Amino acid sequence: MNGREPTRQSAARTLDDVVRDLQQLREDAGPVSYAELVRRIAELRRRRGLSDAAATPARSTVYNAFIAGRRRMDTSLLRDIVLALG
């Protein structure tokens, strides 16, 4: 060993890489529908003190996070999706 930290081979480099990782995480979590994912995200956010309206993302918003070709990504939604999928 050369004394340096090993680099993570699976580190995301582009938003498409992030999307692929999200898709894999969702697949690994089992049969989680987008509606169920929205419910889990809303529960996480309500526990943080957000109101029901503010806590619940649109199902289309969550769905779009899994679509390649994005130019931007809401990092707080991304975090909540990852937490909701375990």
C-alpha positions as CSV (number, residue, x, y, z in Angstrom):
1,M,0.0,0.0,0.0
2,N,1.2,3.5,-0.7
3,G,-0.3,5.1,2.4
4,R,-3.0,7.0,0.5
5,E,-6.7,6.6,1.0
6,P,-8.3,4.3,-1.6
7,T,-10.6,6.0,-4.0
8,R,-14.2,4.9,-4.2
9,Q,-14.8,3.2,-7.5
10,S,-18.6,3.7,-7.1
11,A,-18.5,7.4,-6.4
12,A,-21.0,9.3,-8.5
13,R,-19.5,11.6,-11.1
14,T,-22.5,12.9,-12.9
15,L,-26.2,13.3,-12.2
16,D,-26.9,10.3,-14.4
17,D,-24.6,8.3,-12.1
18,V,-26.7,9.6,-9.1
19,V,-29.8,8.5,-11.0
20,R,-28.4,5.0,-11.6
21,D,-27.5,4.7,-8.0
22,L,-31.0,5.8,-6.9
23,Q,-32.5,3.3,-9.3
24,Q,-30.3,0.5,-7.9
25,L,-31.2,1.6,-4.3
26,R,-34.9,1.4,-5.1
27,E,-34.5,-2.0,-6.7
28,D,-32.5,-3.3,-3.7
29,A,-35.2,-2.0,-1.3
30,G,-37.8,-4.3,-2.9
31,P,-41.1,-3.4,-4.4
32,V,-41.4,0.3,-3.3
33,S,-43.9,2.2,-5.4
34,Y,-43.5,5.9,-6.0
35,A,-46.6,6.5,-3.9
36,E,-45.1,4.6,-1.0
37,L,-41.8,6.5,-1.4
38,V,-43.7,9.8,-1.2
39,R,-45.4,8.5,2.0
40,R,-42.1,7.6,3.5
41,I,-40.5,10.9,2.6
42,A,-43.5,12.8,4.0
43,E,-43.2,10.9,7.3
44,L,-39.5,11.7,7.6
45,R,-40.2,15.3,7.0
46,R,-43.1,15.5,9.4
47,R,-40.7,14.1,12.1
48,R,-38.5,17.0,11.3
49,G,-41.4,19.3,12.1
50,L,-42.7,20.2,8.7
51,S,-46.5,20.5,8.1
52,D,-48.3,17.9,6.1
53,A,-48.5,20.2,3.1
54,A,-44.8,21.1,3.2
55,A,-43.7,17.6,4.0
56,T,-45.3,15.8,1.0
57,P,-43.6,16.1,-2.3
58,A,-45.6,15.5,-5.5
59,R,-45.3,11.9,-6.8
60,S,-44.2,13.3,-10.1
61,T,-41.3,15.1,-8.4
62,V,-40.1,11.9,-6.8
63,Y,-40.6,10.0,-10.0
64,N,-38.5,12.6,-11.9
65,A,-35.6,12.1,-9.5
66,F,-35.2,8.7,-11.1
67,I,-35.0,9.9,-14.7
68,A,-31.7,10.2,-16.4
69,G,-30.7,13.3,-18.3
70,R,-31.2,15.7,-15.4
71,R,-29.4,19.0,-15.3
72,R,-30.2,19.7,-11.6
73,M,-31.2,17.8,-8.6
74,D,-32.8,18.9,-5.3
75,T,-30.2,17.7,-2.8
76,S,-32.7,17.7,0.1
77,L,-35.1,15.5,-1.9
78,L,-32.2,13.3,-2.9
79,R,-31.2,12.9,0.8
80,D,-34.8,12.1,1.8
81,I,-35.2,9.5,-1.0
82,V,-32.1,7.7,0.2
83,L,-33.2,7.8,3.8
84,A,-36.7,6.6,2.8
85,L,-35.2,3.7,0.9
86,G,-33.0,2.7,3.8
